[in-house]
Amino acid sequence: MRHYVLFFGGIVVAVAIWLVGTQRYTGLGIPVIVESFQHPLVWTDFVGKLVLTVMSLGTGFKGGEVTPLFYIGATLGNALAPLLQMPFATLAALGFVAVFAGAANTPIASTVMALELFGPQIGPYAALACVISYLFSGHTGIYRAQRVGHSKHLYVPEGMKLGEFPSYRVQEIKRANRESQE
């Protein structure tokens, strides 16, 4: 069954790329990441990469974890700049690190990365963006073996692997339903 999903998923992804008519959202996208710091981009850049990445990973294809997040974050920041009336390079930098902080559950490391890549002047803004992203990302992430050091919320046991959290939640819901019926 898995082979059929891969086969037909590959066809769907290939047709989607053909319909879009550009290779802009395929591969690592490093040129587009660089562009997001140089000039305003169309807002569809982050949507295109997000959709194709989700389609590819959802059908079982293996791909990068980090670089697509950088692409999506930088282009999202670039797209939000006109709405927030802020410099596009600044918001591209904040998106670059904040999306990764939320997806990887690493706000401190992502803030340090922002300092290393973009200089100390962005530090307070990056810290705020990374912590907010981390808090809103819940207890899921790109690294399934990552353990919960301390819960973002009260209901997650410390030391649990993120990959174990979905089944834990199902068990907790079942337990709560049993208790409410008693």
N, C-alpha and C positions, 0 to 999 in steps of 0.2 A: 504494500500500500504506500509506503514511504517513497518508493521510486516514482509512483504515479504523481504524487504531490510535487516532488522535485521537478519532474518532467513538465507537467502542466503549469506549475508555478513559474518555471523558467520561460515557458511560452508567454504567459501573461506579462511577466516583467519585460521580455523582449518586445512584445507588442506595445506595451506602455511607453517604452523608450522610443520606439519607432513613431508612435502617435505624437509624442511630445516634439519630436523632430530635432532633438539636440542631444549631445553626449554630456552636456553640462552637469547633469546630476548623477553621472556614473563615475565609478572609480573613486580614488581618494579625494579628488576635488581641491587639491592644494592651490592651484591657480585661482580658484574662486575664493578660497579663504583669504589669500593675499589681496585679491581685488576688493574684498569687503572692508579692508583697511585703507584703501586708496581712493575710492569714490562710491557714491550711492549706487546701490544695485536695485533691481526690481524685487518687489516683495515676494514674488513666486519662487525665488531661489531656495529659500529655506523650506517651503512647502514641497517643492519638487524633490529635493534630497530626502526629506523626511518620509514622504510617501514611498519613494522607490526603495529606501532602506528598510522600511517596515515590510513592504511587499517581499523583498529579497529574503530577509531574515525570517519572516513569517512562513514562507514556503520551505524553509529548511536550508537555505544556502548559508554558508559561512562567510563572514566578512569581518571587516575591521570593527572594533568597538569604539575606539577613541577618535579617529580622524573624522568619521561621519558626525560625531557629536560636536567636534570643533567646527565643522562646516555649518551644521544646523545652527549652532549658537552664534557664530560670527555673522552669518547672513540674517538671522533673526534680529540680532542687535542692530545691524545695519538697516534693516527694514523698519525698526521701531524709532530710529533716530529722528526722522521728520515729524512723527507724531508727538514725540516728547521734546522736540526742538532742542536737540543736543547734538554734539558732533558725532558723525557716523562712525569714525574710527574708535572713539571712546566706547560707544555702545557695542560695537563689534567686539572689542576687547572684553567687555563685561559679559556679553553673551557667550563668547568663546570659553571663558572659565566657569561661568555660572551653570550652563547646561551640563558641563562635565561634572561639576560639584554635585548637582542633583542626581545625575545618573549613576555616579560612582560612590555617592555618599561620602565624599571627601572634601568638606568645606575648607579645612585648614590647608591641606595640600594644594587645593585649587587656588586659594588666596596666595600662597607662596609662589605658585606657578605664575600668577598674574604679576607679582612683584618682579620675578625673574625675567619675564617676557616683555612687560610693558612699563616697568620702572616704578619707583616708590610712590609717585604722585597718584597712581590709581589705587593704591593699597586700601584706603578706607572704603572706597566705592566697591572694589572687588570683594572685600570681606563681607560687606552688607549683601551684595548680590549672591555670593556663594552660600552664605548662611540661610538666606531666604529660600534659595533654590533647594538646599539640603532639607530644610524643614518641610517644604511642600512636596518633596519627592516620596514621602512615605517610607515604608520598609521594603522597598524593592530596589534593585540596582542591576548593573551590568555584570557584577561579579557575584555569582550565585554562592560561592563558598565563603564570602565575606561574613564575618560574625558580628552580631549586634553587641557593641561594647557597652552601650547604655541606650535605653529605649528613648525614642523621640516622643513617644506617647506612653501612657501607663500600662498598656495591655500587652507588651511584647517582652518575653523573658530575655534577660541578658545572656549572651553567649550563643543564642540561636543563630544558625546560618540563615541568610536571606532566602536561600532556596527552600528552606523548611517552612517559611512563614505562611505561604498559601494553605498548606495542609493543616497547619496549626490553627489558622483562622477558621477553616471549615469545622475542625473539631470543637473549637470554642463556640461557634454558632450552634452546632448540634447540642452541645452541653447546655447552653443557655435556653434553647428551645425545650429540652427535657425538663429543666428546672422550672420553666414557666408553666409547663403542663401539669406539674405535680402539685 
